[in-house]
Amino acid sequence: MKIALLGYGKMGKAIEEIALERGHDISLKVSSRTREFININSFNEVDVAIDFSTPTTAQNNIELALKTKTPVISGTTGWLENIESVNNLCLSSNAAFLYASNFSLGVNLFFELNKNLAKLMSNHTNYDICMKEIHHTQKLDAPSGTAISLAEQIISNNKNKSNWVLNKAQNKKEILINPIRENSVPGTHIVSYQSEIDTLSIKHEAHSRKGFALGAVIAAEWILNKKGVFSMKDVLFSD
């Protein structure tokens, strides 16, 4: 499989390492220094593109690839106000696109646990819900895309919550997300249900970027020869 890396920072390099270990080739690398030199012809020898770029460049990178019918895997966060137009372009181009706020296989299992716990706790109104996410200081967005996904899953599955806020909740309908930035932290997410009596928490802690990179490459392997808009749930749980 010939892969285009749209974004060649720390995640791009981690993906390259995993892809080469799994027998794939890197046929195109797009970084901040080379971005203006790519065009539609750049994807002639590409089977799939993996986007871990920046919030300001992700949409253009993805759309350029989709217009060539190159399947795209994207993990860039901070640009999702425009994702619906990308989804529409994917469908109109008869291409394939998969976005995930987190490609770690463990995190995607954590997502399912989070949704089920939110349902279980829906009738227990004495518990308040709060979240903490911890990442490295180079992370550009806060809260993380993973934290937003977790919060939205809770809102969809727990009748007591209607929206999420940063740092300080104003009422019981809000989920408090506390983003923390520390050196050399790949990513930690904690969801807590707190009452006067006790606290129930679930936690996912990444030890390195390798898990994110592996999940992205597995998704790229899975999406070959498919058409449509997908998620990591499709990769993990479809036949």
C-alpha positions, 0 to 999 in steps of 0.5 A, a space after each residue: 500500500 502506498 501512503 501519502 502523509 498529509 502532515 509530517 510532524 511527530 504523529 506523521 513520523 510515528 505513522 511512517 514508522 508503523 507503516 514501514 514495519 507493516 510493509 507499506 510504502 510512503 510515497 508522499 510527505 506533505 509538511 509545512 515546507 512542501 504544502 504549496 507544491 502539492 496538487 492533484 497530480 501529487 496523488 497519482 501514485 497514492 493508494 490512501 492518504 493519512 492526515 495529521 496536519 494542522 487545523 488551518 491546513 487539514 480541510 484543504 489537504 483532505 479535499 485535494 485528496 478526495 477530489 482525486 478519489 484517494 481514500 483519506 484517514 484524518 485525525 486532525 482536530 480543531 477544524 470540525 466546524 467544516 467537516 460536513 462539507 468534507 463529508 458531502 465532497 466525499 460522497 459526491 466524489 464517490 470517495 472514502 473518508 474516515 475521521 476520528 478524534 482518536 485512532 487508539 484502539 484502546 480509546 475507541 473501546 473506551 468510547 463504547 464504555 463511556 456511552 454504556 456508562 452514561 446510559 447506566 447513570 442516566 437515572 442517578 441524578 445525584 451524580 454530577 459528571 466532569 472530565 479531565 484531559 491531559 496532553 503535551 504542551 504542543 497540542 494546539 486545541 483545548 479541549 482535545 477532540 477526544 474529550 469533545 467526543 466523550 462529552 457528546 457521547 454522554 450528552 447523547 446517552 444521558 438525559 441529565 446533560 445538555 452541553 459541555 463547558 470549559 473550566 467552570 460549570 454554571 448549572 447541573 446540565 453542563 459537563 465540565 471539561 478541565 484541559 491540562 497541558 503538561 510536558 511529554 504527556 501523549 494523552 490522558 482522559 478521565 470521566 468522573 461521576 461524583 456524588 456526596 457519597 462516592 466517585 466513579 471514574 473511567 480513565 484511558 492513559 496513552 503511554 506513547 503515540 504508537 497506539 494512535 499511529 497503529 490505529 491510523 494505519 489499520 484504518 488506512 488498510 481497512 478503507 481500501 476499496 471502500 466508498 463513503 464516510 466512516 468512523 473507527 467504529 466501522 473499523 473495529 466492529 463491522 464484519 
